Amino acid sequence: MSDEDPQFLNEAQAVSTLSRDAVRQDAIANPPLVNGYDSVSDAKSVRSTATRAQVRESTRDAIAHGFHVKSGESA
């Protein structure tokens, strides 16, 4: 095969014996340790006195001195 896609031909297959309701009840009984919205709420509470122009200038200076801004898949 000339595709670059992964070929999942020999995967083991299993059927879950749990019902949706059982999975839902287990998720309610055991919530995640970390709230997925923590970073969003923290971001709202941070206040800056810097103007947009000052932030842009600071970012340009940092990039000029070798700082790599993480974006896309590297973030």
TORKOL-4160 file (C-alpha; in steps of 0.2 Angstrom, whole numbers, padded with zeros to 4 digits, m for minus):
75
<pt num="1" X="0000" Y="0000" Z="0000"/>
<pt num="2" X="0007" Y="0017" Z="m0005"/>
<pt num="3" X="m0004" Y="0027" Z="0007"/>
<pt num="4" X="0005" Y="0036" Z="0022"/>
<pt num="5" X="m0010" Y="0033" Z="0033"/>
<pt num="6" X="m0008" Y="0021" Z="0047"/>
<pt num="7" X="m0015" Y="0004" Z="0043"/>
<pt num="8" X="m0024" Y="m0004" Z="0058"/>
<pt num="9" X="m0027" Y="m0021" Z="0051"/>
<pt num="10" X="m0022" Y="m0032" Z="0066"/>
<pt num="11" X="m0030" Y="m0023" Z="0080"/>
<pt num="12" X="m0038" Y="m0033" Z="0093"/>
<pt num="13" X="m0057" Y="m0030" Z="0095"/>
<pt num="14" X="m0067" Y="m0030" Z="0111"/>
<pt num="15" X="m0085" Y="m0027" Z="0115"/>
<pt num="16" X="m0088" Y="m0017" Z="0131"/>
<pt num="17" X="m0100" Y="m0025" Z="0143"/>
<pt num="18" X="m0104" Y="m0008" Z="0151"/>
<pt num="19" X="m0120" Y="0002" Z="0147"/>
<pt num="20" X="m0119" Y="0020" Z="0144"/>
<pt num="21" X="m0128" Y="0023" Z="0160"/>
<pt num="22" X="m0115" Y="0014" Z="0170"/>
<pt num="23" X="m0101" Y="0024" Z="0161"/>
<pt num="24" X="m0110" Y="0040" Z="0165"/>
<pt num="25" X="m0113" Y="0035" Z="0183"/>
<pt num="26" X="m0094" Y="0031" Z="0185"/>
<pt num="27" X="m0089" Y="0047" Z="0177"/>
<pt num="28" X="m0100" Y="0057" Z="0189"/>
<pt num="29" X="m0094" Y="0047" Z="0204"/>
<pt num="30" X="m0075" Y="0049" Z="0199"/>
<pt num="31" X="m0073" Y="0067" Z="0192"/>
<pt num="32" X="m0056" Y="0071" Z="0184"/>
<pt num="33" X="m0043" Y="0078" Z="0196"/>
<pt num="34" X="m0040" Y="0093" Z="0185"/>
<pt num="35" X="m0054" Y="0104" Z="0179"/>
<pt num="36" X="m0053" Y="0108" Z="0160"/>
<pt num="37" X="m0058" Y="0125" Z="0163"/>
<pt num="38" X="m0045" Y="0130" Z="0176"/>
<pt num="39" X="m0034" Y="0139" Z="0164"/>
<pt num="40" X="m0048" Y="0149" Z="0156"/>
<pt num="41" X="m0054" Y="0155" Z="0173"/>
<pt num="42" X="m0036" Y="0160" Z="0178"/>
<pt num="43" X="m0034" Y="0169" Z="0162"/>
<pt num="44" X="m0049" Y="0180" Z="0165"/>
<pt num="45" X="m0042" Y="0184" Z="0183"/>
<pt num="46" X="m0025" Y="0191" Z="0176"/>
<pt num="47" X="m0025" Y="0209" Z="0173"/>
<pt num="48" X="m0012" Y="0219" Z="0165"/>
<pt num="49" X="m0008" Y="0237" Z="0164"/>
<pt num="50" X="0002" Y="0235" Z="0148"/>
<pt num="51" X="m0006" Y="0242" Z="0132"/>
<pt num="52" X="m0008" Y="0232" Z="0116"/>
<pt num="53" X="0006" Y="0242" Z="0108"/>
<pt num="54" X="0018" Y="0238" Z="0123"/>
<pt num="55" X="0014" Y="0220" Z="0122"/>
<pt num="56" X="0018" Y="0219" Z="0104"/>
<pt num="57" X="0034" Y="0228" Z="0106"/>
<pt num="58" X="0039" Y="0217" Z="0120"/>
<pt num="59" X="0035" Y="0202" Z="0109"/>
<pt num="60" X="0045" Y="0208" Z="0094"/>
<pt num="61" X="0060" Y="0212" Z="0106"/>
<pt num="62" X="0059" Y="0194" Z="0113"/>
<pt num="63" X="0058" Y="0186" Z="0096"/>
<pt num="64" X="0073" Y="0197" Z="0090"/>
<pt num="65" X="0083" Y="0190" Z="0105"/>
<pt num="66" X="0079" Y="0172" Z="0100"/>
<pt num="67" X="0063" Y="0168" Z="0109"/>
<pt num="68" X="0052" Y="0156" Z="0100"/>
<pt num="69" X="0033" Y="0159" Z="0101"/>
<pt num="70" X="0024" Y="0143" Z="0102"/>
<pt num="71" X="0010" Y="0142" Z="0090"/>
<pt num="72" X="0000" Y="0128" Z="0081"/>
<pt num="73" X="0006" Y="0111" Z="0084"/>
<pt num="74" X="0021" Y="0116" Z="0094"/>
<pt num="75" X="0011" Y="0125" Z="0107"/>
